[in-house]
Amino acid sequence: MQFHEMVSKVNSKEDLIKLISALRSNLATHSEEWENSTLESYFEAMEAWMDDMDRYYINTNQKVPDKPTWKVFAEILYAAKIYE
């Protein structure tokens, strides 16, 4: 299953734990696929994506979340993997 598919199915803490485990495993085995493979760059990307995330939801015709959900947290973690 692709990460974007996993993210779209996150609805609970258990789902998020599975995603985090998959991300960690992917980083260990395919770090070349990660735009942000160091903790510093990952957190920097997370911060930047969160600052821009309203635009992401608007551009993808989604409602901007009022409150974070398990899925929003999953989107943040995944986005930090690839965000430049």
MDTraj code that builds the backbone (N, CA, C; nanometers):
import mdtraj as md
import numpy as np

residues = "MET GLN PHE HIS GLU MET VAL SER LYS VAL ASN SER LYS GLU ASP LEU ILE LYS LEU ILE SER ALA LEU ARG SER ASN LEU ALA THR HIS SER GLU GLU TRP GLU ASN SER THR LEU GLU SER TYR PHE GLU ALA MET GLU ALA TRP MET ASP ASP MET ASP ARG TYR TYR ILE ASN THR ASN GLN LYS VAL PRO ASP LYS PRO THR TRP LYS VAL PHE ALA GLU ILE LEU TYR ALA ALA LYS ILE TYR GLU".split()
xyz = np.array([
    [0.0842, -0.1181, 0.0000],
    [0.0000, 0.0000, 0.0000],
    [0.0889, 0.1246, 0.0000],
    [0.0553, 0.2203, -0.0818],
    [0.1287, 0.3460, -0.0907],
    [0.1004, 0.4320, 0.0329],
    [0.1933, 0.5211, 0.0655],
    [0.1753, 0.6048, 0.1840],
    [0.0513, 0.6923, 0.1750],
    [0.0250, 0.7500, 0.0575],
    [-0.0929, 0.8369, 0.0482],
    [-0.2211, 0.7584, 0.0744],
    [-0.2229, 0.6304, 0.0381],
    [-0.3387, 0.5454, 0.0680],
    [-0.3486, 0.5191, 0.2178],
    [-0.2344, 0.4922, 0.2803],
    [-0.2338, 0.4696, 0.4249],
    [-0.2832, 0.5933, 0.4983],
    [-0.2340, 0.7098, 0.4570],
    [-0.2735, 0.8349, 0.5215],
    [-0.4239, 0.8553, 0.5096],
    [-0.4789, 0.8289, 0.3932],
    [-0.6225, 0.8515, 0.3718],
    [-0.7091, 0.7610, 0.4587],
    [-0.6514, 0.6522, 0.5090],
    [-0.7279, 0.5573, 0.5904],
    [-0.7031, 0.5725, 0.7404],
    [-0.6258, 0.6728, 0.7802],
    [-0.5994, 0.6922, 0.9231],
    [-0.7211, 0.7550, 0.9890],
    [-0.7798, 0.6808, 1.0822],
    [-0.8964, 0.7282, 1.1562],
    [-0.8840, 0.7056, 1.3060],
    [-0.7737, 0.6451, 1.3486],
    [-0.7586, 0.6125, 1.4901],
    [-0.6116, 0.6183, 1.5298],
    [-0.5897, 0.6128, 1.6597],
    [-0.4530, 0.6096, 1.7101],
    [-0.3797, 0.4874, 1.6552],
    [-0.4468, 0.3745, 1.6497],
    [-0.3852, 0.2513, 1.5999],
    [-0.3444, 0.2650, 1.4534],
    [-0.4298, 0.3291, 1.3734],
    [-0.3959, 0.3537, 1.2323],
    [-0.2718, 0.4414, 1.2217],
    [-0.2644, 0.5439, 1.3056],
    [-0.1497, 0.6345, 1.3029],
    [-0.0224, 0.5616, 1.3445],
    [-0.0327, 0.4762, 1.4435],
    [0.0834, 0.3975, 1.4863],
    [0.1343, 0.3114, 1.3711],
    [0.0445, 0.2499, 1.2959],
    [0.0841, 0.1689, 1.1796],
    [0.1552, 0.2545, 1.0749],
    [0.1037, 0.3750, 1.0514],
    [0.1675, 0.4649, 0.9552],
    [0.3072, 0.5042, 1.0024],
    [0.3199, 0.5402, 1.1288],
    [0.4505, 0.5791, 1.1825],
    [0.5489, 0.4632, 1.1702],
    [0.5045, 0.3438, 1.1995],
    [0.5906, 0.2264, 1.1859],
    [0.6347, 0.2075, 1.0410],
    [0.5422, 0.2246, 0.9479],
    [0.5750, 0.2106, 0.8056],
    [0.6718, 0.3200, 0.7608],
    [0.6509, 0.4429, 0.8068],
    [0.7426, 0.5519, 0.7722],
    [0.8827, 0.5235, 0.8261],
    [0.8904, 0.4806, 0.9515],
    [1.0200, 0.4508, 1.0130],
    [1.0915, 0.3398, 0.9372],
    [1.0192, 0.2357, 0.9030],
    [1.0770, 0.1245, 0.8276],
    [1.1236, 0.1701, 0.6894],
    [1.0429, 0.2523, 0.6240],
    [1.0779, 0.3027, 0.4917],
    [1.2028, 0.3900, 0.4974],
    [1.2140, 0.4716, 0.6003],
    [1.3332, 0.5550, 0.6153],
    [1.4574, 0.4677, 0.6318],
    [1.4452, 0.3618, 0.7096],
    [1.5595, 0.2731, 0.7336],
    [1.6031, 0.1994, 0.6073],
    [1.5079, 0.1667, 0.5207],
    [1.5412, 0.0858, 0.4027],
    [1.5490, 0.1639, 0.2718],
    [1.4866, 0.2818, 0.2675],
    [1.4824, 0.3597, 0.1430],
    [1.5006, 0.5091, 0.1708],
    [1.6020, 0.5435, 0.2456],
    [1.6215, 0.6847, 0.2820],
    [1.6401, 0.7741, 0.1596],
    [1.6832, 0.7157, 0.0479],
    [1.7012, 0.7956, -0.0735],
    [1.5679, 0.8470, -0.1278],
    [1.4571, 0.7883, -0.0861],
    [1.3245, 0.8339, -0.1285],
    [1.2738, 0.9507, -0.0436],
    [1.3461, 0.9821, 0.0600],
    [1.3039, 1.0867, 0.1532],
    [1.3694, 1.2193, 0.1166],
    [1.2889, 1.3212, 0.1002],
    [1.3418, 1.4560, 0.0803],
    [1.4090, 1.5039, 0.2091],
    [1.3567, 1.4603, 0.3227],
    [1.4034, 1.5076, 0.4537],
    [1.4380, 1.3887, 0.5417],
    [1.5590, 1.3382, 0.5253],
    [1.5972, 1.2136, 0.5915],
    [1.6702, 1.2339, 0.7240],
    [1.6975, 1.3586, 0.7613],
    [1.7540, 1.3839, 0.8935],
    [1.6436, 1.4401, 0.9825],
    [1.6600, 1.4234, 1.1116],
    [1.5586, 1.4733, 1.2044],
    [1.5426, 1.6247, 1.1908],
    [1.6538, 1.6945, 1.1755],
    [1.6482, 1.8400, 1.1605],
    [1.5699, 1.8808, 1.0356],
    [1.6000, 1.8201, 0.9219],
    [1.5293, 1.8576, 0.7989],
    [1.3837, 1.8113, 0.8021],
    [1.3572, 1.6989, 0.8676],
    [1.2202, 1.6487, 0.8803],
    [1.1355, 1.7474, 0.9607],
    [1.1881, 1.7922, 1.0748],
    [1.1139, 1.8896, 1.1560],
    [1.0997, 2.0236, 1.0846],
    [1.2020, 2.0637, 1.0117],
    [1.1938, 2.1879, 0.9348],
    [1.0831, 2.1782, 0.8299],
    [1.0767, 2.0658, 0.7603],
    [0.9720, 2.0453, 0.6597],
    [0.8346, 2.0372, 0.7247],
    [0.8267, 1.9733, 0.8402],
    [0.6998, 1.9640, 0.9118],
    [0.6497, 2.1039, 0.9481],
    [0.7391, 2.1851, 0.9998],
    [0.7037, 2.3230, 1.0355],
    [0.6562, 2.4008, 0.9126],
    [0.7293, 2.3896, 0.8028],
    [0.6943, 2.4627, 0.6806],
    [0.5612, 2.4150, 0.6236],
    [0.5402, 2.2829, 0.6213],
    [0.4150, 2.2308, 0.5663],
    [0.2966, 2.2730, 0.6521],
    [0.3139, 2.2687, 0.7833],
    [0.2045, 2.3111, 0.8709],
    [0.1720, 2.4582, 0.8499],
    [0.2738, 2.5379, 0.8237],
    [0.2520, 2.6799, 0.7966],
    [0.1735, 2.6993, 0.6670],
    [0.1915, 2.6089, 0.5705],
    [0.1247, 2.6173, 0.4396],
    [0.0045, 2.5239, 0.4251],
    [-0.0288, 2.4475, 0.5265],
    [-0.1268, 2.3400, 0.5095],
    [-0.2663, 2.3874, 0.4722],
    [-0.3071, 2.5065, 0.5146],
    [-0.4395, 2.5560, 0.4746],
    [-0.4491, 2.5639, 0.3228],
    [-0.3422, 2.6098, 0.2605],
    [-0.3387, 2.6193, 0.1147],
    [-0.3515, 2.4814, 0.0500],
    [-0.2885, 2.3798, 0.1100],
    [-0.3008, 2.2424, 0.0592],
    [-0.4468, 2.1987, 0.0588],
    [-0.5147, 2.2197, 0.1694],
    [-0.6551, 2.1776, 0.1776],
    [-0.7411, 2.2552, 0.0788],
    [-0.7177, 2.3834, 0.0659],
    [-0.7946, 2.4653, -0.0289],
    [-0.7687, 2.4190, -0.1723],
    [-0.6421, 2.3980, -0.2073],
    [-0.6061, 2.3564, -0.3437],
    [-0.6564, 2.2176, -0.3796],
    [-0.6811, 2.1347, -0.2799],
    [-0.7313, 1.9993, -0.3061],
    [-0.8811, 1.9889, -0.2761],
    [-0.9452, 2.1056, -0.2691],
    [-1.0909, 2.1130, -0.2471],
    [-1.1367, 2.0372, -0.1228],
    [-1.0586, 2.0511, -0.0171],
    [-1.0943, 1.9912, 0.1107],
    [-1.1202, 2.1020, 0.2120],
    [-1.2013, 2.0701, 0.3108],
    [-1.2279, 2.1649, 0.4183],
    [-1.1019, 2.1786, 0.5039],
    [-1.0659, 2.3024, 0.5341],
    [-0.9527, 2.3262, 0.6230],
    [-0.9958, 2.2812, 0.7631],
    [-0.9218, 2.1904, 0.8240],
    [-0.9647, 2.1372, 0.9531],
    [-0.9638, 2.2437, 1.0632],
    [-1.0710, 2.2428, 1.1436],
    [-1.0778, 2.3324, 1.2595],
    [-0.9889, 2.2811, 1.3717],
    [-0.9911, 2.1498, 1.3883],
    [-0.9139, 2.0843, 1.4935],
    [-0.8371, 1.9688, 1.4316],
    [-0.7197, 1.9414, 1.4842],
    [-0.6440, 1.8285, 1.4302],
    [-0.7126, 1.6957, 1.4617],
    [-0.7036, 1.6053, 1.3681],
    [-0.7554, 1.4693, 1.3845],
    [-0.6383, 1.3733, 1.3668],
    [-0.6629, 1.2458, 1.3877],
    [-0.5579, 1.1472, 1.3624],
    [-0.5120, 1.1560, 1.2171],
    [-0.6063, 1.1773, 1.1258],
    [-0.5718, 1.1859, 0.9833],
    [-0.4874, 1.3099, 0.9548],
    [-0.5220, 1.4235, 1.0146],
    [-0.4430, 1.5457, 0.9935],
    [-0.3006, 1.5244, 1.0443],
    [-0.2873, 1.4625, 1.1598],
    [-0.1547, 1.4338, 1.2124],
    [-0.0783, 1.3433, 1.1155],
    [-0.1459, 1.2446, 1.0594],
    [-0.0837, 1.1557, 0.9606],
    [-0.0392, 1.2342, 0.8372],
    [-0.1227, 1.3262, 0.7911],
    [-0.0872, 1.4081, 0.6744],
    [0.0362, 1.4923, 0.7032],
    [0.0460, 1.5454, 0.8232],
    [0.1626, 1.6256, 0.8615],
    [0.2888, 1.5396, 0.8600],
    [0.2817, 1.4221, 0.9199],
    [0.3985, 1.3335, 0.9247],
    [0.4418, 1.2897, 0.7851],
    [0.3461, 1.2552, 0.7008],
    [0.3798, 1.2137, 0.5645],
    [0.4342, 1.3312, 0.4829],
    [0.3708, 1.4461, 0.4953],
    [0.4159, 1.5629, 0.4187],
    [0.5598, 1.5988, 0.4529],
    [0.5971, 1.5846, 0.5789],
    [0.7340, 1.6178, 0.6194],
    [0.8364, 1.5260, 0.5533],
    [0.7940, 1.4097, 0.5098],
    [0.8831, 1.3165, 0.4384],
    [0.9215, 1.3718, 0.3018],
    [0.8284, 1.4420, 0.2370],
    [0.8476, 1.4791, 0.0965],
    [0.8511, 1.6292, 0.0705],
    [0.8142, 1.7098, 0.1680],
    [0.8001, 1.8541, 0.1465],
    [0.9359, 1.9204, 0.1296],
    [0.9453, 2.0088, 0.0325],
    [1.0713, 2.0815, 0.0084],
    [1.0621, 2.2216, 0.0617],
])
top = md.Topology()
chain = top.add_chain()
for i, resn in enumerate(residues, 1):
    res = top.add_residue(resn, chain, resSeq=i)
    for name in ("N", "CA", "C"):
        top.add_atom(name, md.element.get_by_symbol(name[0]), res)
traj = md.Trajectory(xyz[None], top)
